[in-house]
Amino acid sequence: MTSGTTRRGEAQRENVHVRRATARDAERLTRLVRSSRAYEGQYAAMVAGYRVGPDYIETHRVFAAVDTGSERVLGFYSLVLSPPELDLMFVADEAQGLGIGRLLIGHLRGEAERAGLTGVRIVSHPPAEGFYRSVGARPTGTLAANPPVVLWDRPELLLPIG
């Protein structure tokens, strides 16, 4: 397909690759989390002091979607293998709607399959539930609020692998 016949997100993804995050990415990933418009208003307290540290990146399977030309981080995710769970997933505000989230989910599926997982648990930020459902995650319940850290109930889903 040429860029003239692809959807906007598909054309943009041609210039993006997913790579393993490194400790040097910590500041950029932290900034992406803290500046996310998805966490404005009532959700702001959850990310206000959040930090994605070098130790977290070195300990977990953290992958970043990066612009091939500029090496700018457009999004990232963290996959925990035991028990299988999507721990973090963020897409930069300016990259929303370009297919970066779907690219990251596709990459996550590949990583999970290589690890022998059959499903990955997702505890979703409420506004992101529709996205996770659109990529095949199925609702499994609701995780109750956990004040003072999380003041709202969150949808729980399962993303089938394989």
VOVEX-680061 format. One record per residue (C-alpha): x, y, z; residue in one letter. Coordinates in Angstrom, 1 decimal. Example, Ala and Ser with C-alpha at 12.3 -4.5 7.8 and 13.67 -1.06 7.14 Angstrom:
<recs>
     c1     c2     c3 r
   12.3   -4.5    7.8 A
   13.7   -1.1    7.1 S
</recs>
This chain:
<recs>
     c1     c2     c3 r
    0.0    0.0    0.0 M
    1.2    3.5   -0.7 T
    0.7    6.3    1.8 S
   -2.0    7.6   -0.5 G
   -4.1    4.5    0.1 T
   -3.4    4.0    3.8 T
   -5.3    5.4    6.7 R
   -3.7    8.3    8.5 R
   -2.5    6.1   11.4 G
   -1.0    3.5    9.1 E
    0.9    6.1    7.1 A
    2.3    7.7   10.3 Q
    3.4    4.3   11.7 R
    5.8    3.7    8.8 E
    8.2    6.2   10.4 N
    7.9    4.6   13.9 V
    9.7    1.6   15.4 H
    9.3   -0.1   18.7 V
   12.4   -0.8   20.7 R
   13.3   -1.9   24.2 R
   13.4    1.2   26.5 A
   16.7    1.9   28.3 T
   17.5    3.7   31.5 A
   18.4    6.7   29.4 R
   14.7    7.0   28.5 D
   13.5    7.3   32.1 A
   13.1   11.1   32.0 E
   11.3   11.1   28.7 R
    8.8    8.4   29.8 L
    8.2   10.2   33.1 T
    7.5   13.4   31.3 R
    5.1   11.6   28.9 L
    3.1   10.2   31.9 V
    3.0   13.4   33.9 R
    1.9   15.6   30.9 S
   -0.8   13.2   29.6 S
   -4.1   15.1   29.0 R
   -5.9   11.8   29.9 A
   -4.9   12.5   33.5 Y
   -6.2   16.0   33.8 E
   -8.9   17.1   36.2 G
  -10.1   14.4   38.6 Q
   -7.3   12.0   37.5 Y
   -4.4   14.5   37.9 A
   -3.4   13.3   41.4 A
   -2.6    9.8   40.1 M
    0.3   11.0   37.9 V
    1.4   14.2   39.7 A
    4.4   12.7   41.3 G
    4.7    9.6   39.2 Y
    8.2    8.6   38.1 R
    9.3    5.9   35.6 V
   12.8    5.4   36.9 G
   15.8    3.8   35.4 P
   15.5    0.9   37.8 D
   11.9    0.3   36.7 Y
   13.0    0.2   33.1 I
   15.9   -2.2   33.8 E
   13.7   -4.5   35.8 T
   10.6   -4.7   33.6 H
    9.8   -5.3   29.9 R
    9.4   -1.7   28.9 V
    9.1   -0.9   25.2 F
    9.0    2.5   23.5 A
    7.5    3.6   20.1 A
   10.0    6.0   18.7 V
   10.0    8.2   15.6 D
   12.7    6.8   13.3 T
   14.1   10.2   12.3 G
   14.1   12.1   15.5 S
   14.2    9.3   18.1 E
   11.3   11.1   19.8 R
    9.4    8.8   22.1 V
    5.7    8.7   21.0 L
    4.5    6.1   23.5 G
    5.5    3.2   25.6 F
    4.2    0.2   27.5 Y
    5.4   -2.1   30.3 S
    4.5   -5.8   30.3 L
    4.8   -7.8   33.5 V
    5.0  -11.5   32.9 L
    4.1  -13.0   36.3 S
    1.2  -12.5   36.7 P
    0.7  -11.3   33.1 P
   -0.4   -7.7   33.2 E
    0.0   -4.5   31.2 L
    1.4   -2.3   33.9 D
    1.7    1.0   32.0 L
    0.8    2.3   28.5 M
    0.9    5.9   27.4 F
    0.8    7.6   24.0 V
    2.0   11.2   23.7 A
   -0.9   13.6   23.4 D
    0.4   14.8   20.0 E
    0.6   11.2   18.7 A
   -3.0   10.3   19.7 Q
   -5.0    9.0   16.7 G
   -1.9    8.1   14.7 L
   -2.1    4.3   15.4 G
    0.7    4.3   18.0 I
   -1.5    2.6   20.6 G
   -2.4   -0.1   18.2 R
    1.3   -0.5   17.2 L
    2.2   -0.9   20.9 L
   -0.6   -3.4   21.5 I
    0.6   -5.4   18.5 G
    4.1   -5.4   19.8 H
    2.8   -6.4   23.3 L
    1.0   -9.3   21.8 R
    4.1  -10.6   20.1 G
    6.1  -10.3   23.3 E
    3.4  -12.0   25.3 A
    3.2  -14.8   22.8 E
    6.9  -15.4   22.8 R
    6.8  -15.6   26.6 A
    4.1  -18.3   26.3 G
    1.3  -16.1   27.7 L
   -2.4  -16.8   26.8 T
   -3.8  -13.5   28.1 G
   -2.7  -10.2   29.6 V
   -4.7   -8.5   32.4 R
   -5.4   -4.8   31.9 I
   -6.6   -2.5   34.7 V
   -7.6    0.4   32.6 S
   -7.7    4.1   33.1 H
  -11.5    4.6   32.7 P
  -11.3    6.9   29.6 P
   -9.0    4.3   27.9 A
  -11.4    1.4   28.2 E
  -12.9    1.9   24.8 G
   -9.5    1.7   23.2 F
   -8.6   -1.6   24.9 Y
  -12.0   -3.0   23.9 R
  -11.3   -1.9   20.3 S
   -8.1   -4.0   20.2 V
   -9.8   -7.1   21.5 G
   -9.7   -6.9   25.3 A
  -12.7   -8.3   27.0 R
  -14.1   -6.9   30.3 P
  -13.7   -9.2   33.3 T
  -14.8   -6.9   36.1 G
  -14.1   -3.7   38.0 T
  -11.2   -2.9   40.4 L
  -12.6   -0.9   43.3 A
  -11.1    2.5   44.2 A
   -8.1    2.4   46.5 N
   -7.9    5.8   48.3 P
   -5.8    7.9   48.6 P
   -3.9    6.8   45.5 V
   -6.8    5.9   43.2 V
  -10.1    7.5   43.9 L
  -12.2    5.9   41.2 W
  -13.2    2.4   40.2 D
  -11.3    1.0   37.1 R
  -12.4   -1.4   34.4 P
  -10.5   -4.7   34.4 E
  -10.0   -6.5   31.1 L
   -8.3   -9.5   29.6 L
   -6.4   -9.2   26.3 L
   -6.3  -12.7   24.7 P
   -3.0  -13.7   23.2 I
   -2.5  -16.1   20.3 G
</recs>
